[in-house]
Amino acid sequence: MLQPRQDTVQAPSFADLTTMGVGGQIESFLCPTDRVGLIEAVEGADAQGQPLCVIGGGSNILAADEAFSGLVVRDARREINVLDEAAPVEGQDRSVHVAATAGTHWDDLVNYCVRMGLSGIEGLSGIPGTVGASVVQNIGAYGQEVGQSVDTVEVWDRQLKVVQELNARQMSFGYRTSALKATMYRAPGVPGVEFFPTPRYIVLSVTLVLRHSHTSRVDSDQLAQALQVETGNLMPIEQIRDAVLAIRARKGMLEDPGRYQLSWMKGTRETSNIQAATEALHMSVIQQSGGTTECDIRTNRHSCGSFFMNPVLDQKKAAQLPPQAPQYQVLYQGRPSGTVKTSAAWLIDHAGFHKGFHLENSMAALSSVHTLALTNRGGATAQHVYDLARTIQDGVEKTFGIRIIPEPVVIAQR
Ligand SMILES: Cc1cc2nc3c(=O)[nH]c(=O)nc-3n(C[C@H](O)[C@H](O)[C@H](O)COP(=O)(O)OP(=O)(O)OC[C@H]3O[C@@H](n4cnc5c(N)ncnc54)[C@H](O)[C@@H]3O)c2cc1C
């Protein structure tokens, strides 16, 4: 069944559907409410050779100002199921499988799991977007990545026109990438022709394997510091979630809960969680006198989170970095991979682009609280954001010889 929100009223624009709040008018928009409807919508567009964009929360898309002459599909299903027969028993430390449909809000799932005493994704609290997109770019934060907890991903294969179940190995998760994302690009940051801006594989549902445990290891120094414990310590997962949300609020890395009041976003997130997110954001302002202000939250609320990925360099390139630049050994299957990750935020800052930086006559600016976030200050166009991104990329390349690559899906930039 497809919701009757199609073609009878004017479709929304990308500005209505994305956290960046920019982007042109969409030709057709469908919100299928069941699995068959979702596949039919995708299959119908592909059969007609119509441009297709499957969108989730729109929190990782920078869409062009020009109209999109194609179909945008948003999965309206928001279902979470604990698959194992026996309900989790407190005090036990065992695996529990949890399945969620692609359209489920990611943080609704995290909140649900933390409340159930299921650990494994609490460090990913507060990341905007949907379950479906979470596995496309292998979301990560504070020492966790979703790929570590994925059991299987059910997908519609647009090429073979079949439903498939991919296991974690087949998903080839890496730093902000997966086998699904790889189908969209010819080279890092260079869109492919056949499957862009949406991968060959459409995520229908994701099954996670979590531990039934009220505690989890703190695997990030920043998080450990916030919790006042050593990295590697075990802490209650509720406390980890609260600490992550507080750090995110301070850095402007929580989405604006107010967007769920807007007509095109209504019903895409659990109402009680919108309320809780609004209160948490408000509390963070009260608790941080001299820190984040209501004004910071308002000015920085339209972004895609971190706009650039941290560059992963070979040893030769890494040796050319200034000695003060952060460097982390990248591990592959627990062993050093011979590559080094550096910090995009450090490179941007040391290339002269500081918090709040903007071009003349532009409403796009670096966040006032986070160097890595490009923000729409209200009234920005996609071109403003794109010009800012390009200026920063060029500046970093000129200073350090490294081309930083956008994390969001950048549709039809000039
Ligand atoms: C304030 C803020 C903070 C953020 N913090 C983080 C962070 O800490 N870590 C992190 O990793 N990311 C972060 N992000 C980025 C973003 O939240 C994630 O990438 C998220 O997974 C995007 O989900 P979405 O549903 O909004 O995807 P969208 O933006 O809607 O889509 C992104 C891509 O996924 C594809 N897609 C969407 N649904 C499906 C599906 N069902 N099947 C196949 N493809 C699909 C789209 O076609 C598109 O190519 C942040 C963003 C914001 C705004």
Residues whose N, C-alpha, C, O or C-beta is under 5 A from the ligand:
A	BS01	LIG	T19 V54 I55 G56 G57 G58 S59 N60 I61 A102 I127 P128 G129 T130 G132 A133 S134 V136 Q137 N138 I139 G140 A141 P197 T198 P199 Y201 I202 V203 G252 M253 L254 E255 S303 C304 G305 S306 V409
